[in-house]
Amino acid sequence: MLNHWKRCRHGSDDMSWRGRGFGGRHGLGMMGDRHGGGRGMHGGRGGRMFDHGDLRLVVLALLAEKPAHGYELIKAIEDRLGGAYSPSPGVIYPTLTLLEELGYAAQVPSEGAKKLYAVTEEGRAHLEANRAAVEGLTARMDEAKGRGAPPPVLRAMENLRTALKLKLGQGGLTEDQAQAMAAALDAAALAVERS
């Protein structure tokens, strides 16, 4: 369990700035890859969406607005960032568990099997003590949202990524197939430049 917390708290892939403002939950980054270079919310700091502890504050601030399930928190963060980043369940649920262990959040009665979390008084006090950090995170999230690509572009980028992955995964491309793919990609790049 401790190793799991270390991964979640010190930068697993799920904490990375997916798409660097363009890729959404599964998209390509500005540098053309999923986990590599590019600029995160902090302007070129290794592509991380949140620094250590930032996601906890974001989740806690959302819970202070209203109680929520893990999935609702994932969608709320994704929406606030214009689709530029979506934390995985493998990050959100351990964060909720940690907040609960710290006494900052608690499960509250809800309908159905999903766990509903709400901020506690201790959690509100923690948010108040970190008000400047929360306001800074909110401002950076708003800024990041403005840089995101529109949903149709995100969808098209994901389609291209998937098509390339499938085709290249088959292996053994002939010279004609490779030339045809390169020509299609060059034509698409030119069309994007001219749009």
N, CA and C atoms as an extended XYZ file, in Angstrom:
585
Properties=species:S:1:pos:R:3:atomname:S:1:resname:S:1:resid:I:1 pbc="F F F"
N         0.822       -1.196        0.000 N   MET     1
C         0.000        0.000        0.000 CA  MET     1
C         0.860        1.252        0.000 C   MET     1
N         1.965        1.246        0.779 N   LEU     2
C         2.825        2.416        0.855 CA  LEU     2
C         3.413        2.754       -0.507 C   LEU     2
N         3.863        1.729       -1.242 N   ASN     3
C         4.404        1.986       -2.575 CA  ASN     3
C         3.363        2.606       -3.489 C   ASN     3
N         2.097        2.155       -3.341 N   HIS     4
C         1.025        2.734       -4.147 CA  HIS     4
C         0.884        4.230       -3.845 C   HIS     4
N         0.927        4.597       -2.557 N   TRP     5
C         0.823        6.018       -2.194 CA  TRP     5
C         1.986        6.809       -2.749 C   TRP     5
N         3.190        6.217       -2.699 N   LYS     6
C         4.353        6.926       -3.226 CA  LYS     6
C         4.180        7.196       -4.706 C   LYS     6
N         3.663        6.201       -5.458 N   ARG     7
C         3.452        6.422       -6.893 CA  ARG     7
C         2.438        7.520       -7.125 C   ARG     7
N         1.349        7.503       -6.364 N   CYS     8
C         0.298        8.492       -6.562 CA  CYS     8
C         0.750        9.876       -6.130 C   CYS     8
N         1.594        9.926       -5.100 N   ARG     9
C         1.980       11.216       -4.559 CA  ARG     9
C         3.228       11.773       -5.213 C   ARG     9
N         3.962       10.955       -5.949 N   HIS    10
C         5.210       11.429       -6.518 CA  HIS    10
C         5.286       11.278       -8.020 C   HIS    10
N         4.136       11.185       -8.694 N   GLY    11
C         4.159       11.322      -10.138 CA  GLY    11
C         4.108       10.069      -10.964 C   GLY    11
N         3.082        9.283      -10.835 N   SER    12
C         2.898        8.181      -11.765 CA  SER    12
C         2.431        8.749      -13.093 C   SER    12
N         2.341        7.896      -14.116 N   ASP    13
C         1.862        8.356      -15.428 CA  ASP    13
C         0.517        9.052      -15.319 C   ASP    13
N        -0.319        8.595      -14.386 N   ASP    14
C        -1.660        9.150      -14.291 CA  ASP    14
C        -1.666       10.587      -13.810 C   ASP    14
N        -0.562       11.038      -13.227 N   MET    15
C        -0.498       12.407      -12.751 CA  MET    15
C         0.040       13.335      -13.835 C   MET    15
N         0.406       12.800      -14.986 N   SER    16
C         1.019       13.621      -16.013 CA  SER    16
C        -0.011       14.480      -16.719 C   SER    16
N         0.460       15.492      -17.338 N   TRP    17
C        -0.361       16.447      -18.070 CA  TRP    17
C        -0.703       15.819      -19.393 C   TRP    17
N        -1.750       15.030      -19.425 N   ARG    18
C        -2.100       14.295      -20.633 CA  ARG    18
C        -2.560       15.249      -21.708 C   ARG    18
N        -1.884       15.188      -22.812 N   GLY    19
C        -2.295       15.997      -23.928 CA  GLY    19
C        -1.720       17.379      -23.900 C   GLY    19
N        -1.080       17.784      -22.819 N   ARG    20
C        -0.453       19.083      -22.726 CA  ARG    20
C        -1.349       20.188      -23.292 C   ARG    20
N        -2.633       20.118      -22.968 N   GLY    21
C        -3.553       21.135      -23.444 CA  GLY    21
C        -4.295       20.749      -24.702 C   GLY    21
N        -3.960       19.612      -25.294 N   PHE    22
C        -4.622       19.251      -26.539 CA  PHE    22
C        -5.241       17.866      -26.527 C   PHE    22
N        -4.725       16.944      -25.757 N   GLY    23
C        -5.090       15.556      -25.960 CA  GLY    23
C        -6.258       15.031      -25.188 C   GLY    23
N        -6.774       15.751      -24.207 N   GLY    24
C        -7.865       15.194      -23.435 CA  GLY    24
C        -7.417       13.951      -22.693 C   GLY    24
N        -8.343       13.110      -22.386 N   ARG    25
C        -8.050       11.945      -21.567 CA  ARG    25
C        -7.081       10.983      -22.239 C   ARG    25
N        -7.170       10.832      -23.554 N   HIS    26
C        -6.320        9.846      -24.229 CA  HIS    26
C        -5.575       10.456      -25.407 C   HIS    26
N        -5.427       11.752      -25.441 N   GLY    27
C        -4.937       12.378      -26.658 CA  GLY    27
C        -3.434       12.502      -26.756 C   GLY    27
N        -3.012       13.077      -27.864 N   LEU    28
C        -1.608       13.306      -28.134 CA  LEU    28
C        -1.175       14.608      -27.498 C   LEU    28
N         0.076       14.661      -27.139 N   GLY    29
C         0.618       15.895      -26.577 CA  GLY    29
C         1.095       16.814      -27.671 C   GLY    29
N         1.491       18.018      -27.280 N   MET    30
C         2.009       18.972      -28.240 CA  MET    30
C         3.273       18.428      -28.883 C   MET    30
N         3.990       17.600      -28.154 N   MET    31
C         5.213       17.033      -28.683 CA  MET    31
C         4.939       15.725      -29.422 C   MET    31
N         3.650       15.351      -29.544 N   GLY    32
C         3.287       14.190      -30.329 CA  GLY    32
C         3.276       12.883      -29.564 C   GLY    32
N         3.455       12.952      -28.241 N   ASP    33
C         3.400       11.709      -27.498 CA  ASP    33
C         2.503       11.865      -26.289 C   ASP    33
N         2.334       10.770      -25.580 N   ARG    34
C         1.391       10.780      -24.478 CA  ARG    34
C         2.035       11.209      -23.174 C   ARG    34
N         3.279       10.828      -22.941 N   HIS    35
C         3.879       11.076      -21.635 CA  HIS    35
C         5.149       11.909      -21.704 C   HIS    35
N         5.596       12.269      -22.887 N   GLY    36
C         6.888       12.917      -23.012 CA  GLY    36
C         6.858       14.387      -22.719 C   GLY    36
N         7.692       15.126      -23.452 N   GLY    37
C         7.895       16.547      -23.197 CA  GLY    37
C         6.642       17.361      -23.383 C   GLY    37
N         6.836       18.646      -23.410 N   GLY    38
C         5.693       19.538      -23.509 CA  GLY    38
C         5.577       20.363      -22.264 C   GLY    38
N         4.650       21.264      -22.257 N   ARG    39
C         4.514       22.180      -21.144 CA  ARG    39
C         3.268       21.842      -20.360 C   ARG    39
N         3.421       21.745      -19.075 N   GLY    40
C         2.292       21.505      -18.196 CA  GLY    40
C         1.730       22.810      -17.693 C   GLY    40
N         0.941       22.736      -16.641 N   MET    41
C         0.363       23.936      -16.069 CA  MET    41
C         1.436       24.864      -15.544 C   MET    41
N         2.612       24.332      -15.277 N   HIS    42
C         3.652       25.113      -14.658 CA  HIS    42
C         4.666       25.598      -15.671 C   HIS    42
N         4.369       25.491      -16.954 N   GLY    43
C         5.241       26.021      -17.975 CA  GLY    43
C         6.554       25.278      -18.111 C   GLY    43
N         6.500       24.052      -18.580 N   GLY    44
C         7.724       23.336      -18.893 CA  GLY    44
C         8.349       22.633      -17.710 C   GLY    44
N         7.591       22.192      -16.767 N   ARG    45
C         8.142       21.528      -15.596 CA  ARG    45
C         7.948       20.028      -15.693 C   ARG    45
N         8.396       19.441      -16.780 N   GLY    46
C         8.360       17.992      -16.906 CA  GLY    46
C         6.997       17.446      -17.272 C   GLY    46
N         6.042       18.283      -17.616 N   GLY    47
C         4.770       17.800      -18.092 CA  GLY    47
C         3.829       17.347      -17.002 C   GLY    47
N         4.071       17.695      -15.751 N   ARG    48
C         3.162       17.288      -14.683 CA  ARG    48
C         1.995       18.251      -14.610 C   ARG    48
N         0.811       17.689      -14.431 N   MET    49
C        -0.367       18.527      -14.289 CA  MET    49
C        -0.363       19.219      -12.935 C   MET    49
N        -0.127       18.460      -11.889 N   PHE    50
C        -0.180       19.000      -10.540 CA  PHE    50
C         1.108       18.684       -9.798 C   PHE    50
N         1.577       19.622       -9.005 N   ASP    51
C         2.697       19.348       -8.119 CA  ASP    51
C         2.212       18.493       -6.961 C   ASP    51
N         3.151       18.012       -6.166 N   HIS    52
C         2.839       17.194       -5.001 CA  HIS    52
C         1.823       17.901       -4.103 C   HIS    52
N         0.720       17.247       -3.830 N   GLY    53
C        -0.298       17.800       -2.939 CA  GLY    53
C        -1.345       18.655       -3.619 C   GLY    53
N        -1.093       19.102       -4.861 N   ASP    54
C        -2.047       19.982       -5.545 CA  ASP    54
C        -3.369       19.290       -5.833 C   ASP    54
N        -3.303       18.047       -6.297 N   LEU    55
C        -4.541       17.344       -6.633 CA  LEU    55
C        -5.406       17.176       -5.390 C   LEU    55
N        -4.765       16.932       -4.251 N   ARG    56
C        -5.530       16.818       -3.004 CA  ARG    56
C        -6.307       18.100       -2.730 C   ARG    56
N        -5.653       19.245       -2.928 N   LEU    57
C        -6.333       20.521       -2.690 CA  LEU    57
C        -7.465       20.728       -3.684 C   LEU    57
N        -7.254       20.364       -4.945 N   VAL    58
C        -8.292       20.513       -5.968 CA  VAL    58
C        -9.503       19.653       -5.606 C   VAL    58
N        -9.254       18.394       -5.257 N   VAL    59
C       -10.351       17.484       -4.895 CA  VAL    59
C       -11.072       18.003       -3.657 C   VAL    59
N       -10.317       18.450       -2.676 N   LEU    60
C       -10.922       18.959       -1.443 CA  LEU    60
C       -11.763       20.205       -1.720 C   LEU    60
N       -11.267       21.091       -2.573 N   ALA    61
C       -12.033       22.291       -2.924 CA  ALA    61
C       -13.334       21.926       -3.636 C   ALA    61
N       -13.284       20.922       -4.498 N   LEU    62
C       -14.504       20.472       -5.176 CA  LEU    62
C       -15.490       19.878       -4.180 C   LEU    62
N       -14.973       19.115       -3.217 N   LEU    63
C       -15.847       18.541       -2.195 CA  LEU    63
C       -16.441       19.623       -1.304 C   LEU    63
N       -15.730       20.726       -1.145 N   ALA    64
C       -16.259       21.834       -0.344 CA  ALA    64
C       -17.427       22.504       -1.056 C   ALA    64
N       -17.428       22.425       -2.394 N   GLU    65
C       -18.547       22.979       -3.159 CA  GLU    65
C       -19.789       22.108       -3.002 C   GLU    65
N       -19.582       20.778       -3.067 N   LYS    66
C       -20.697       19.839       -2.886 CA  LYS    66
C       -20.145       18.428       -2.764 C   LYS    66
N       -20.822       17.563       -2.018 N   PRO    67
C       -20.383       16.164       -1.940 CA  PRO    67
C       -20.374       15.537       -3.333 C   PRO    67
N       -19.452       14.594       -3.538 N   ALA    68
C       -19.327       14.003       -4.873 CA  ALA    68
C       -18.784       12.584       -4.792 C   ALA    68
N       -19.094       11.804       -5.826 N   HIS    69
C       -18.516       10.484       -6.036 CA  HIS    69
C       -17.195       10.677       -6.769 C   HIS    69
N       -16.366        9.661       -6.775 N   GLY    70
C       -15.093        9.735       -7.476 CA  GLY    70
C       -15.248       10.082       -8.949 C   GLY    70
N       -16.196        9.433       -9.622 N   TYR    71
C       -16.394        9.700      -11.046 CA  TYR    71
C       -16.801       11.149      -11.286 C   TYR    71
N       -17.640       11.687      -10.404 N   GLU    72
C       -18.051       13.094      -10.541 CA  GLU    72
C       -16.857       14.031      -10.393 C   GLU    72
N       -15.934       13.675       -9.528 N   LEU    73
C       -14.728       14.492       -9.350 CA  LEU    73
C       -13.846       14.432      -10.598 C   LEU    73
N       -13.719       13.242      -11.176 N   ILE    74
C       -12.943       13.097      -12.415 CA  ILE    74
C       -13.531       13.997      -13.497 C   ILE    74
N       -14.851       13.943      -13.672 N   LYS    75
C       -15.509       14.757      -14.700 CA  LYS    75
C       -15.392       16.243      -14.384 C   LYS    75
N       -15.507       16.625      -13.114 N   ALA    76
C       -15.410       18.033      -12.742 CA  ALA    76
C       -14.033       18.595      -13.061 C   ALA    76
N       -12.990       17.826      -12.774 N   ILE    77
C       -11.627       18.282      -13.079 CA  ILE    77
C       -11.426       18.351      -14.585 C   ILE    77
N       -11.894       17.337      -15.293 N   GLU    78
C       -11.788       17.332      -16.755 CA  GLU    78
C       -12.510       18.540      -17.351 C   GLU    78
N       -13.716       18.837      -16.854 N   ASP    79
C       -14.490       19.978      -17.356 CA  ASP    79
C       -13.792       21.297      -17.055 C   ASP    79
N       -13.244       21.421      -15.859 N   ARG    80
C       -12.579       22.672      -15.479 CA  ARG    80
C       -11.320       22.917      -16.283 C   ARG    80
N       -10.760       21.857      -16.845 N   LEU    81
C        -9.563       21.989      -17.670 CA  LEU    81
C        -9.885       21.875      -19.154 C   LEU    81
N       -11.153       21.978      -19.491 N   GLY    82
C       -11.549       21.969      -20.896 CA  GLY    82
C       -11.174       20.692      -21.620 C   GLY    82
N       -11.103       19.580      -20.897 N   GLY    83
C       -10.755       18.312      -21.525 CA  GLY    83
C        -9.269       18.104      -21.701 C   GLY    83
N        -8.442       19.051      -21.249 N   ALA    84
C        -6.999       18.943      -21.437 CA  ALA    84
C        -6.365       17.909      -20.524 C   ALA    84
N        -7.035       17.544      -19.451 N   TYR    85
C        -6.510       16.560      -18.505 CA  TYR    85
C        -7.685       15.905      -17.816 C   TYR    85
N        -7.550       14.614      -17.585 N   SER    86
C        -8.557       13.880      -16.835 CA  SER    86
C        -7.844       12.907      -15.916 C   SER    86
N        -7.937       13.105      -14.611 N   PRO    87
C        -7.264       12.175      -13.716 CA  PRO    87
C        -7.899       10.795      -13.801 C   PRO    87
N        -7.095        9.779      -13.681 N   SER    88
C        -7.619        8.415      -13.764 CA  SER    88
C        -8.232        8.005      -12.431 C   SER    88
N        -9.097        6.988      -12.440 N   PRO    89
C        -9.606        6.460      -11.175 CA  PRO    89
C        -8.471        5.999      -10.265 C   PRO    89
N        -7.367        5.536      -10.854 N   GLY    90
C        -6.218        5.088      -10.081 CA  GLY    90
C        -5.505        6.199       -9.344 C   GLY    90
N        -5.866        7.436       -9.641 N   VAL    91
C        -5.328        8.589       -8.922 CA  VAL    91
C        -6.391        9.168       -7.997 C   VAL    91
N        -7.615        9.293       -8.489 N   ILE    92
C        -8.679        9.930       -7.702 CA  ILE    92
C        -9.050        9.120       -6.468 C   ILE    92
N        -9.252        7.824       -6.626 N   TYR    93
C        -9.715        7.044       -5.481 CA  TYR    93
C        -8.674        6.946       -4.358 C   TYR    93
N        -7.398        6.754       -4.665 N   PRO    94
C        -6.412        6.812       -3.578 CA  PRO    94
C        -6.331        8.204       -2.931 C   PRO    94
N        -6.548        9.242       -3.727 N   THR    95
C        -6.552       10.594       -3.167 CA  THR    95
C        -7.708       10.761       -2.193 C   THR    95
N        -8.879       10.252       -2.562 N   LEU    96
C       -10.030       10.313       -1.660 CA  LEU    96
C        -9.766        9.522       -0.373 C   LEU    96
N        -9.155        8.359       -0.527 N   THR    97
C        -8.834        7.549        0.654 CA  THR    97
C        -7.855        8.291        1.563 C   THR    97
N        -6.851        8.918        0.960 N   LEU    98
C        -5.881        9.686        1.745 CA  LEU    98
C        -6.558       10.848        2.458 C   LEU    98
N        -7.413       11.579        1.748 N   LEU    99
C        -8.132       12.696        2.369 CA  LEU    99
C        -8.986       12.210        3.535 C   LEU    99
N        -9.559       11.031        3.361 N   GLU   100
C       -10.372       10.453        4.430 CA  GLU   100
C        -9.481       10.086        5.630 C   GLU   100
N        -8.328        9.485        5.362 N   GLU   101
C        -7.403        9.113        6.440 CA  GLU   101
C        -6.868       10.337        7.171 C   GLU   101
N        -6.693       11.443        6.453 N   LEU   102
C        -6.215       12.676        7.067 CA  LEU   102
C        -7.311       13.395        7.852 C   LEU   102
N        -8.556       12.953        7.658 N   GLY   103
C        -9.677       13.580        8.347 CA  GLY   103
C       -10.240       14.784        7.607 C   GLY   103
N        -9.814       14.992        6.360 N   TYR   104
C       -10.267       16.150        5.583 CA  TYR   104
C       -11.557       15.868        4.811 C   TYR   104
N       -11.849       14.611        4.571 N   ALA   105
C       -13.063       14.214        3.852 CA  ALA   105
C       -13.642       12.989        4.551 C   ALA   105
N       -14.936       12.795        4.349 N   ALA   106
C       -15.607       11.636        4.948 CA  ALA   106
C       -16.685       11.143        4.005 C   ALA   106
N       -16.942        9.842        4.082 N   GLN   107
C       -18.050        9.285        3.314 CA  GLN   107
C       -19.356        9.691        3.986 C   GLN   107
N       -20.325       10.014        3.159 N   VAL   108
C       -21.643       10.383        3.672 CA  VAL   108
C       -22.674        9.453        3.049 C   VAL   108
N       -23.808        9.289        3.698 N   PRO   109
C       -24.838        8.391        3.141 CA  PRO   109
C       -25.248        8.815        1.738 C   PRO   109
N       -25.450        7.816        0.887 N   SER   110
C       -25.889        8.092       -0.477 CA  SER   110
C       -26.718        6.928       -0.978 C   SER   110
N       -27.445        7.180       -2.042 N   GLU   111
C       -28.219        6.124       -2.682 CA  GLU   111
C       -27.288        5.330       -3.589 C   GLU   111
N       -27.463        4.052       -3.657 N   GLY   112
C       -26.643        3.224       -4.533 CA  GLY   112
C       -25.364        2.788       -3.852 C   GLY   112
N       -24.537        2.108       -4.638 N   ALA   113
C       -23.317        1.516       -4.097 CA  ALA   113
C       -22.121        2.455       -4.135 C   ALA   113
N       -22.195        3.542       -4.892 N   LYS   114
C       -21.061        4.456       -5.013 CA  LYS   114
C       -20.824        5.194       -3.701 C   LYS   114
N       -19.550        5.382       -3.384 N   LYS   115
C       -19.187        6.118       -2.177 CA  LYS   115
C       -19.281        7.619       -2.453 C   LYS   115
N       -20.005        8.310       -1.601 N   LEU   116
C       -20.158        9.754       -1.713 CA  LEU   116
C       -19.288       10.399       -0.646 C   LEU   116
N       -18.468       11.350       -1.058 N   TYR   117
C       -17.556       12.014       -0.132 CA  TYR   117
C       -17.956       13.473        0.050 C   TYR   117
N       -17.700       13.975        1.267 N   ALA   118
C       -17.935       15.384        1.583 CA  ALA   118
C       -16.749       15.891        2.394 C   ALA   118
N       -16.531       17.186        2.334 N   VAL   119
C       -15.449       17.785        3.117 CA  VAL   119
C       -15.861       17.819        4.588 C   VAL   119
N       -14.894       17.682        5.478 N   THR   120
C       -15.153       17.774        6.917 CA  THR   120
C       -14.769       19.182        7.390 C   THR   120
N       -15.058       19.485        8.645 N   GLU   121
C       -14.656       20.786        9.198 CA  GLU   121
C       -13.135       20.908        9.187 C   GLU   121
N       -12.449       19.804        9.479 N   GLU   122
C       -10.988       19.815        9.427 CA  GLU   122
C       -10.506       20.075        7.996 C   GLU   122
N       -11.223       19.520        7.023 N   GLY   123
C       -10.891       19.767        5.622 CA  GLY   123
C       -11.104       21.211        5.229 C   GLY   123
N       -12.185       21.819        5.717 N   ARG   124
C       -12.426       23.246        5.440 CA  ARG   124
C       -11.325       24.106        6.054 C   ARG   124
N       -10.904       23.745        7.258 N   ALA   125
C        -9.820       24.483        7.909 CA  ALA   125
C        -8.523       24.344        7.103 C   ALA   125
N        -8.274       23.142        6.564 N   HIS   126
C        -7.091       22.915        5.737 CA  HIS   126
C        -7.154       23.766        4.454 C   HIS   126
N        -8.325       23.838        3.851 N   LEU   127
C        -8.486       24.675        2.661 CA  LEU   127
C        -8.248       26.139        2.988 C   LEU   127
N        -8.770       26.583        4.122 N   GLU   128
C        -8.591       27.979        4.524 CA  GLU   128
C        -7.113       28.277        4.764 C   GLU   128
N        -6.420       27.337        5.400 N   ALA   129
C        -4.986       27.524        5.664 CA  ALA   129
C        -4.172       27.538        4.369 C   ALA   129
N        -4.730       26.960        3.314 N   ASN   130
C        -4.041       26.893        2.015 CA  ASN   130
C        -4.785       27.692        0.945 C   ASN   130
N        -5.476       28.733        1.366 N   ARG   131
C        -6.314       29.503        0.447 CA  ARG   131
C        -5.525       30.036       -0.745 C   ARG   131
N        -4.331       30.580       -0.510 N   ALA   132
C        -3.534       31.132       -1.612 CA  ALA   132
C        -3.193       30.051       -2.636 C   ALA   132
N        -2.837       28.856       -2.152 N   ALA   133
C        -2.507       27.759       -3.065 CA  ALA   133
C        -3.731       27.338       -3.873 C   ALA   133
N        -4.888       27.271       -3.211 N   VAL   134
C        -6.126       26.887       -3.901 CA  VAL   134
C        -6.480       27.928       -4.963 C   VAL   134
N        -6.361       29.202       -4.621 N   GLU   135
C        -6.665       30.259       -5.594 CA  GLU   135
C        -5.698       30.213       -6.773 C   GLU   135
N        -4.423       29.927       -6.491 N   GLY   136
C        -3.440       29.798       -7.568 CA  GLY   136
C        -3.754       28.619       -8.483 C   GLY   136
N        -4.144       27.492       -7.888 N   LEU   137
C        -4.516       26.326       -8.687 CA  LEU   137
C        -5.729       26.615       -9.553 C   LEU   137
N        -6.712       27.289       -8.968 N   THR   138
C        -7.920       27.628       -9.727 CA  THR   138
C        -7.567       28.520      -10.913 C   THR   138
N        -6.708       29.505      -10.683 N   ALA   139
C        -6.302       30.407      -11.766 CA  ALA   139
C        -5.557       29.645      -12.857 C   ALA   139
N        -4.657       28.745      -12.469 N   ARG   140
C        -3.909       27.978      -13.469 CA  ARG   140
C        -4.815       27.035      -14.237 C   ARG   140
N        -5.802       26.460      -13.553 N   MET   141
C        -6.749       25.577      -14.238 CA  MET   141
C        -7.575       26.369      -15.243 C   MET   141
N        -7.998       27.571      -14.866 N   ASP   142
C        -8.752       28.416      -15.796 CA  ASP   142
C        -7.900       28.772      -17.006 C   ASP   142
N        -6.628       29.058      -16.768 N   GLU   143
C        -5.721       29.382      -17.868 CA  GLU   143
C        -5.536       28.184      -18.790 C   GLU   143
N        -5.360       27.014      -18.188 N   ALA   144
C        -5.176       25.789      -18.982 CA  ALA   144
C        -6.416       25.481      -19.803 C   ALA   144
N        -7.583       25.739      -19.240 N   LYS   145
C        -8.825       25.471      -19.964 CA  LYS   145
C        -8.894       26.296      -21.238 C   LYS   145
N        -8.406       27.529      -21.174 N   GLY   146
C        -8.423       28.400      -22.346 CA  GLY   146
C        -7.516       27.929      -23.460 C   GLY   146
N        -6.527       27.067      -23.126 N   ARG   147
C        -5.595       26.585      -24.148 CA  ARG   147
C        -6.054       25.288      -24.794 C   ARG   147
N        -7.096       24.683      -24.281 N   GLY   148
C        -7.529       23.383      -24.789 CA  GLY   148
C        -8.110       23.471      -26.193 C   GLY   148
N        -7.992       22.379      -26.907 N   ALA   149
C        -8.559       22.306      -28.256 CA  ALA   149
C       -10.052       22.016      -28.162 C   ALA   149
N       -10.824       22.456      -29.139 N   PRO   150
C       -12.264       22.158      -29.150 CA  PRO   150
C       -12.513       20.651      -29.257 C   PRO   150
N       -13.631       20.172      -28.704 N   PRO   151
C       -13.922       18.729      -28.721 CA  PRO   151
C       -13.828       18.058      -30.089 C   PRO   151
N       -14.298       18.673      -31.193 N   PRO   152
C       -14.154       17.973      -32.483 CA  PRO   152
C       -12.693       17.747      -32.873 C   PRO   152
N       -11.828       18.688      -32.510 N   VAL   153
C       -10.406       18.531      -32.821 CA  VAL   153
C        -9.808       17.430      -31.953 C   VAL   153
N       -10.188       17.393      -30.679 N   LEU   154
C        -9.709       16.333      -29.789 CA  LEU   154
C       -10.110       14.956      -30.318 C   LEU   154
N       -11.367       14.842      -30.773 N   ARG   155
C       -11.852       13.575      -31.308 CA  ARG   155
C       -11.054       13.165      -32.538 C   ARG   155
N       -10.823       14.117      -33.444 N   ALA   156
C       -10.086       13.817      -34.667 CA  ALA   156
C        -8.643       13.419      -34.358 C   ALA   156
N        -8.026       14.089      -33.382 N   MET   157
C        -6.662       13.739      -32.998 CA  MET   157
C        -6.599       12.317      -32.448 C   MET   157
N        -7.588       11.968      -31.644 N   GLU   158
C        -7.626       10.615      -31.079 CA  GLU   158
C        -7.843        9.588      -32.183 C   GLU   158
N        -8.701        9.899      -33.151 N   ASN   159
C        -8.921        8.982      -34.275 CA  ASN   159
C        -7.632        8.745      -35.051 C   ASN   159
N        -6.885        9.821      -35.296 N   LEU   160
C        -5.622        9.688      -36.027 CA  LEU   160
C        -4.628        8.849      -35.234 C   LEU   160
N        -4.520        9.133      -33.947 N   ARG   161
C        -3.598        8.378      -33.103 CA  ARG   161
C        -3.931        6.894      -33.114 C   ARG   161
N        -5.211        6.576      -32.990 N   THR   162
C        -5.646        5.172      -32.974 CA  THR   162
C        -5.370        4.499      -34.313 C   THR   162
N        -5.690        5.197      -35.405 N   ALA   163
C        -5.462        4.621      -36.740 CA  ALA   163
C        -3.978        4.342      -36.967 C   ALA   163
N        -3.121        5.277      -36.583 N   LEU   164
C        -1.680        5.075      -36.752 CA  LEU   164
C        -1.181        3.909      -35.898 C   LEU   164
N        -1.648        3.863      -34.667 N   LYS   165
C        -1.220        2.786      -33.767 CA  LYS   165
C        -1.619        1.419      -34.324 C   LYS   165
N        -2.843        1.310      -34.805 N   LEU   166
C        -3.317        0.033      -35.357 CA  LEU   166
C        -2.542       -0.356      -36.606 C   LEU   166
N        -2.367        0.600      -37.498 N   LYS   167
C        -1.693        0.294      -38.760 CA  LYS   167
C        -0.229       -0.047      -38.539 C   LYS   167
N         0.456        0.745      -37.727 N   LEU   168
C         1.868        0.481      -37.475 CA  LEU   168
C         2.064       -0.780      -36.636 C   LEU   168
N         1.067       -1.105      -35.808 N   GLY   169
C         1.138       -2.317      -34.993 CA  GLY   169
C         1.076       -3.587      -35.816 C   GLY   169
N         0.518       -3.492      -37.026 N   GLN   170
C         0.451       -4.663      -37.902 CA  GLN   170
C         1.829       -5.015      -38.440 C   GLN   170
N         2.694       -3.996      -38.501 N   GLY   171
C         4.059       -4.227      -38.964 CA  GLY   171
C         4.129       -4.583      -40.428 C   GLY   171
N         5.346       -4.671      -40.921 N   GLY   172
C         5.575       -5.123      -42.281 CA  GLY   172
C         4.978       -4.240      -43.358 C   GLY   172
N         5.022       -2.917      -43.201 N   LEU   173
C         4.506       -2.027      -44.239 CA  LEU   173
C         5.392       -2.105      -45.475 C   LEU   173
N         4.759       -2.121      -46.625 N   THR   174
C         5.519       -2.058      -47.872 CA  THR   174
C         5.952       -0.614      -48.087 C   THR   174
N         6.868       -0.420      -48.991 N   GLU   175
C         7.331        0.931      -49.314 CA  GLU   175
C         6.164        1.787      -49.820 C   GLU   175
N         5.286        1.197      -50.633 N   ASP   176
C         4.124        1.935      -51.150 CA  ASP   176
C         3.177        2.338      -50.027 C   ASP   176
N         2.946        1.417      -49.069 N   GLN   177
C         2.074        1.739      -47.942 CA  GLN   177
C         2.678        2.852      -47.085 C   GLN   177
N         3.977        2.773      -46.826 N   ALA   178
C         4.650        3.799      -46.031 CA  ALA   178
C         4.573        5.157      -46.727 C   ALA   178
N         4.781        5.177      -48.030 N   GLN   179
C         4.708        6.428      -48.794 CA  GLN   179
C         3.282        6.993      -48.771 C   GLN   179
N         2.286        6.119      -48.898 N   ALA   180
C         0.887        6.560      -48.883 CA  ALA   180
C         0.518        7.146      -47.520 C   ALA   180
N         0.966        6.501      -46.438 N   MET   181
C         0.699        7.021      -45.093 CA  MET   181
C         1.366        8.378      -44.905 C   MET   181
N         2.622        8.478      -45.306 N   ALA   182
C         3.350        9.737      -45.163 CA  ALA   182
C         2.673       10.851      -45.954 C   ALA   182
N         2.212       10.536      -47.165 N   ALA   183
C         1.529       11.533      -47.990 CA  ALA   183
C         0.227       11.984      -47.332 C   ALA   183
N        -0.525       11.046      -46.754 N   ALA   184
C        -1.779       11.391      -46.078 CA  ALA   184
C        -1.517       12.278      -44.866 C   ALA   184
N        -0.480       11.952      -44.103 N   LEU   185
C        -0.143       12.761      -42.929 CA  LEU   185
C         0.349       14.151      -43.333 C   LEU   185
N         1.176       14.216      -44.372 N   ASP   186
C         1.637       15.514      -44.870 CA  ASP   186
C         0.467       16.369      -45.353 C   ASP   186
N        -0.474       15.743      -46.049 N   ALA   187
C        -1.649       16.474      -46.537 CA  ALA   187
C        -2.492       16.985      -45.372 C   ALA   187
N        -2.644       16.158      -44.350 N   ALA   188
C        -3.409       16.577      -43.167 CA  ALA   188
C        -2.719       17.743      -42.470 C   ALA   188
N        -1.391       17.661      -42.321 N   ALA   189
C        -0.641       18.752      -41.677 CA  ALA   189
C        -0.796       20.051      -42.462 C   ALA   189
N        -0.729       19.961      -43.770 N   LEU   190
C        -0.891       21.152      -44.621 CA  LEU   190
C        -2.294       21.725      -44.491 C   LEU   190
N        -3.278       20.858      -44.462 N   ALA   191
C        -4.678       21.324      -44.315 CA  ALA   191
C        -4.881       22.010      -42.972 C   ALA   191
N        -4.263       21.486      -41.921 N   VAL   192
C        -4.380       22.109      -40.602 CA  VAL   192
C        -3.720       23.474      -40.625 C   VAL   192
N        -2.540       23.583      -41.224 N   GLU   193
C        -1.851       24.864      -41.301 CA  GLU   193
C        -2.684       25.908      -42.040 C   GLU   193
N        -3.394       25.489      -43.065 N   ARG   194
C        -4.170       26.422      -43.886 CA  ARG   194
C        -5.528       26.746      -43.298 C   ARG   194
N        -5.980       25.988      -42.317 N   SER   195
C        -7.344       26.208      -41.780 CA  SER   195
C        -7.413       27.451      -40.900 C   SER   195
